[in-house]
């Protein structure tokens, strides 16, 4: 079944909280269509979405939360990205008041500085609230997802997240029309988007940190204030995947990872730095 969330005030929020009531309840395998302003709550025509309240709307504009029937803490949520479609306007910020604006047209973006880039739209934020009660920032990524900002999570990919609370309470937003690894200015092409995701449960898959299936490869993620520790978490996740899926002993998996696994910097701007490990299907036979 496909559900649709309207672009309305009661659907949007700028924080994570297990105390926020779900705006929709779905069965595993259901899809949800939604639309969100960009990370700063700007709409596709360049106007600001209002009204907002603080601190509940201080973060990224997110749609949700969406409750998944049967979701239990300790299990795994699979988020299949079906579609992400940017609105016609976007912006990239550095230090205020500097910014570049973008005209977004199908597969290309035209910068106010004259450059043209190829678009690969994705959702920067996909995740669930931390275990603790109260209002939690959308800025740092966490083990249960959130502001991952991974440019590989385009339509056709699946993100796997450890579920922190019963019901999952999934939210998403932060449309990016294009981004480089690192997101070095602090922003991508921030744009309003319409999107569709399919939510499912995997009770047999136990995760400590997110992982993802993209075209031709597996990704495992790590987040930490220290880039080296983030990298270790990403590698540990990949070793666990190789042990689980390939039947390898942990020491053998680590030795082989040194040959066939690549580390990439996901982002360096969200407080908790991100690294993703990449194991391509054609890395070995």
N, C-alpha and C positions, 0 to 999 in steps of 0.2 A: 504494500500500500504506500502511496505517496501522500504525505501531509504537506500543507503549506502554511507558513507563518507570515502574516502581513508585516510590512514595515511600519510598525506602530510603537508608540511610547511604552506600552506595557510589555512588549516583547524584548526591548533593548535594555541592557545594563552595562555598567563599566567596572565590574568587579566580579570576583568569584566568591560564592558563599553557599555552604550547605543549608543555610537557613532560608534561602530564597526559594519560594514555591515554584514548581515547574510550570511552564506555560503550555506544555504539551506532554502527553504520555504516549509512547509508541511501543509496539511489539518488536522483538528482535527481527531484523531483516527488513524493517520498514525504512522508507526514505523520507527525508524532510527537505523541502525547498524553503529558502529564506532570502532576505535581502538585508544588507547592513550598510550604514554610512562608513566612511573610511575611519582610520584609527583615531582621528581627531574629531569625529562626528560630523564631517563634511559630506554632503550629498553629491550625487553625480553631476548636478548642475552648478556646483561651487557654492551652494548656500549651506549654512550651518543648521544642523538638526537641533531643534528646541522643542520642549524645555528639557533641562537636565538638573540633577541635584547632586550635591557633594556630601559625603565622599563616594556615594554609590555609583556615580557616573564619571568619576575622575579618570578612569582607565579607558582602554579600547572599547569601542562600541560593539557589543556582542549580542547575538540572538540566543535566547534560551532562558533558563536551562530546560533541557529536554530529558525527561525521565524515561528510562528503558525498563520495561517490565521484566522482572526476573534478574536484573543486574544485582550482584552482590559484591560487597567489598572483598578484595583479594582475587577477583576474577579479572578477565580482560575484555575491554571494549575494542571492537574493530570499527574503525571509521573509514568507510570507502568514499573517496572523493569522486562524485559523479560528474560534477560540472562547477566551474567557477568562471563567471562572465563579468568583466569590468564594465563600469559605467564610463561615459566618454571623457571624464576629467580626472586628473590625478595631480599629486604634488610630491616633491622630494625636498625635505628640510635639512638644513645643517644647523648653524647657530642663528637664532632669531635676530633680525627679520629676514635673513636670506632664505630663498626657496626657489626651486625650479618648478614650473607647472608643465603639465603634459596634456596633449590631445591624444586620446586613446581610440584607435580605430581598428577593430578586428584584431589582427595579429601584430600590429606595429604601434609604437608610441612615438610622438613627435614632441621633443622638448622645446621649451621656450628659448633655449640657447641654440636651437637649430639641429641638434642631433636626432637621429632616428634609431630606435632600438626594437628588437624583436620581443614580443610579450610572451611570458609564460606564467599566467595568473595562478595564484594559490591563496589559501587562507593562512595568515601568519599565526593566528590563535585558534587552536582546537584543543579543548581540554575540559577538566572537571575540577571542582573545588578541593582545596586541601581538607584534611580530616578535621581540623579545628573549627569551632564556630566563629562567627563574626565576618567582617568584610576584609577580603584579601585582594591585594593588588593584581592587576592583569599583566604587569610588566615582566616579572621573572618567569622563565619556564620552570616547571617542577616535574617530579617523576610522573604525575598524572597528566602531563601535557601542559597546555597553556600557550604562552608566547614563544613557540619553538622557532618560528621564522626560518624554516628550511625551504629553500627554493625548489627542492625536488618533489615536494608534496602537491603536485599538479593533478588535474583530473586523470583518473585511471589508477591512482595509487591508493594504498590502504595503510592507515596509521593504526598501530596497536598500542593501547594504553592500559596500564594497571588501574583498576577501578578503586578509588579510595572510599566511596560511600555507597550504601545501598541505593539503587535507582540510577546510579551513574551521574545524573544531573549535568549533562553535556552542554557546553556552549561553544560558539564559534563566531569568528569575525576577523577583522584586520586584513581586508583584501589588499593583496600586493599584485600589481600588474607585471612587475619584473623586479628581480633583485639579484645581486651578486652574493657569493659566499662571503660571510662576514658582516654584510649590511653596514659598511664602515662609517657612513655619515650618521647612523642612528635611525634612518628611515629608508624604505624602498620607494617604488612608485606607489604611494598610498592612495587607494581609490575605493570608492563605494563599489560593491559587487552584489550580484545575485548568485546564489550557489545552491547545490543540492548534495547532500551526503546520505549514505545508507549506513545505519547503525546495527551492529550485530554483536553477539556475545560468544566468547570462547572460554568455556569453563576449564578446558584441558590445557590452556596456555598460561603459565605463571610467569609474570614479568616483574622486575624491580624498576626498570626504566623503559621508556618507549622504544619501539622499533617500527620499521615500516617496510612494506614491499613496494618497490617501484619497478618500472620497466627494466627487466633484465638484472635486477640486483636486490639485495637486502641492505637495509640501513639499521644501525643501532645508535642510540643517542646517549650523550652524557652532558650534564650541566653542573657547573660549579663556579665559584668566584675565581678560582685558579684554573687557567687553561689546561695545565698538565693534569690536574685531577679530573677535569671534564673529559679529557682524552682517555684517562684510565677507565672511567665509568663506561665510555663508549666501547672500548676494547673488551672490558669484562662482559658487556652485553653481547658482543659478537662471539666471544669464546663460548658463552652459554648457548648461543644459537647454533654454533658449529658442533658442539657436543650433542645437542638435542636433535638436530636435523641430519647430521652426518655420522653420528655414532662414534665420534672421536673421543679419545682420552683428553682431559683438559690440557696437559702439557703438549701433546701432539697438536691440538688445536691452536695453542699459542704460537708454537714454532711455525706452523703453516700460515697463520695470520700474518706473521712477519714477512711472508712472501706474497700473499694474495690479497691482503686487506689494505685499503687506503684510508687515511684519516683526513677529514676536511673540517675546516672551521665553519660552523653553521652561522654563528653571529657572535659579535664581541661587544654588544651594546645594551644588553638587557639585564645587567647586574650579575646574573648567573650566565657565564659564558657557555656557549654551546659548541660541541664537537660531534660529528657523526662519522661512524666507521662504515665503509662501503665494501661489500663483498659481491662482486659481479658473478653472474652465473657462468660466464665463459672464462673465469680466472683459473679454472682447473678442470680436469676431466677424469 
